[in-house]
Amino acid sequence: MEITNVSDYQEIAKQKLPKMVYDYYASGAEDQWTLHENRFAFTKILFRPRILIDVSKIDMTTTVLGFKISMPIMIAPTAMQKMAHPEGEYATARAASAAGTIMTLSSWATSSVEEVASTGPGIRFFQLYVYKDRNVVAQLVRRAERAGFKAIALTVDTPRLGRREADIKNRFTLPPFLTLKNFEGLDLGKMDKADDSGLASYVAGQIDRSLSWKDVKWLQTITKLPILVKGVLTAEDTRIAIQAGAAGIIVSNHGARQLDYVPATIMALEEVVKAAQGRVPVFLDGGVRRGTDVFKALALGASGIFIGRPVVFSLAAEGEAGVRKVLSMLREEFELTMALSGCRSLKEITRDHIVTEWDSPHPRPAPRL
């Protein structure tokens, strides 16, 4: 099969991976309405391209928290990547570094912060779940800092795990030959089998449901790293996050794996951007499969986007080469979209380059594919 776009990798991953693993990566919560909407919502945004502009030179570089990257396309945290490929997070880290962009490592990675750091240079963020035992959290944050990670992405939408019915049906658990490497020495690296989802049982046992805004302040007392708040969908929480000292906001619905019937992230983005008022950067996580999606997110005010599932699917299909290809395809598509829209740099991408279904007058709704 000739791969011509990012979504092609999902079909290959489905054929290659055990059902339990594929379903874990691919599925969403409950009815999976938000899972489908994360993609479909992009079809409600159309372009208003500008013509006869010299686009012989296009600059996609940008700066995130002071770090220069080659494009506004970064890698989101996705757990347990060695289920997809034996090289797991090592391969993803090398691919991100080669592409000149940022990789975010999951707390629940199957490679530790130290192992990922050992793959060579690269700008890396660390995604954090807050465990009931705060000593575990403090230890983990300090290890990430020592390993050269540049920011903490604090996940705030998971006091309990969403109801992922595919995982319940499959009795999902981490394969016995793998561990959650960051917790290996703390007797928290293994996941027991359960009557439903092993991950849901693990979360219920370990993750702190009492997490609140005061903990964002507490984190700032144990690390000098900037803290991105990941999982914001409303203007109200945006304002509180900024007051609490967040260095940035990641608009995310956890890949539609937590609360079903929340809006697609692209639909929630503009509300968050307006509330942030330029005080901190706002990033989009969820549903991006095309360079056109990247452009739409930036036109709505995002400073950059994160991709998750395309990474694990391409990793399953072709290892490091697959992740490199996904980043390269998105980059090329995004560059083409910029050229055909008449934009030579990211700052030239404006809200005037798009029209959405919620603007007035309404465009004709895009057909459901």
SULFENQUI-V814750 format. One record per backbone hydrogen bond with DSSP energy under -0.5 kcal/mol. NH is the residue of the N-H (numbers start at 0). CO is the residue of the C=O. Records with the same first field share a line. If there is no record, write none. Layout:
# SULFENQUI-V814750
NH=CO, CO
This chain:
# SULFENQUI-V814750
3=1
7=4
8=5
9=6
10=6
11=7
12=8
13=9
14=10
15=11
16=12
21=17
22=18
23=19
24=20
25=21
26=22
28=255
29=162
31=28
35=31
36=32
37=33
38=34, 35
39=35
40=36
41=38
42=39
43=40
44=41
45=354
47=352
49=340
54=52
58=343
59=57
61=68
63=66
66=63
67=65
68=61
69=99
73=71, 304
74=101
75=73, 306
79=107
82=79
83=80
84=80
87=84
89=86
90=86, 87
91=87
92=88
93=89
94=90
95=91
96=92
97=93
98=94
99=95, 96
100=95
102=122
103=74
104=102, 124
108=105
115=111
116=112
117=113
118=115
119=116
123=121
124=102
125=150
126=104
127=152
130=128
131=205
133=131
135=132
136=132
137=133
138=134
139=135
140=136
141=137
142=138
143=139
144=140
145=141
146=142
147=144
148=143
149=123
150=123
151=225
152=125
153=151, 227
154=127, 152
155=153, 229
162=257
163=161
164=162
166=163
167=163
168=164
169=165
170=167
171=166
177=174
179=188
180=108, 178
181=108
182=179
183=180
185=182
186=183
187=182
188=182
197=171, 195
200=196
201=197
202=198
203=199
204=200
205=201
206=202
207=129
208=206
210=207
214=211
215=211, 212
216=212
217=213
218=214
219=215
220=216, 217
221=217, 218
222=218
225=149
227=151, 225
228=247
229=153, 227
230=228, 249
231=249
237=233
238=234
239=235
240=236
241=237
242=238
243=239
244=241
245=240
246=226
247=226
248=280
249=228
250=248, 282
251=231, 249
252=284
255=252
256=252, 253
257=252
259=257
261=258
266=263
267=263
268=264
269=265
271=267
272=268
273=269
274=270
275=271
276=272
277=272
278=275
280=246
282=248
283=303
284=250
285=305
293=289
294=290
295=291
296=292
297=293
298=294
299=295
300=297
301=296
302=281
303=281
304=71
305=283
306=73
310=307
311=307
312=308
313=309
314=310
315=311
316=312
317=313
318=314
320=317
321=317, 318
322=318
323=319
324=320
325=321
326=322
327=323
328=324
329=325
330=326
331=327
332=328
333=329
334=330
335=331
336=332
337=333
338=334
339=335
340=336
341=337, 338
342=337
345=58
347=344
348=345
349=347
352=349
353=350
354=45
356=43
358=355
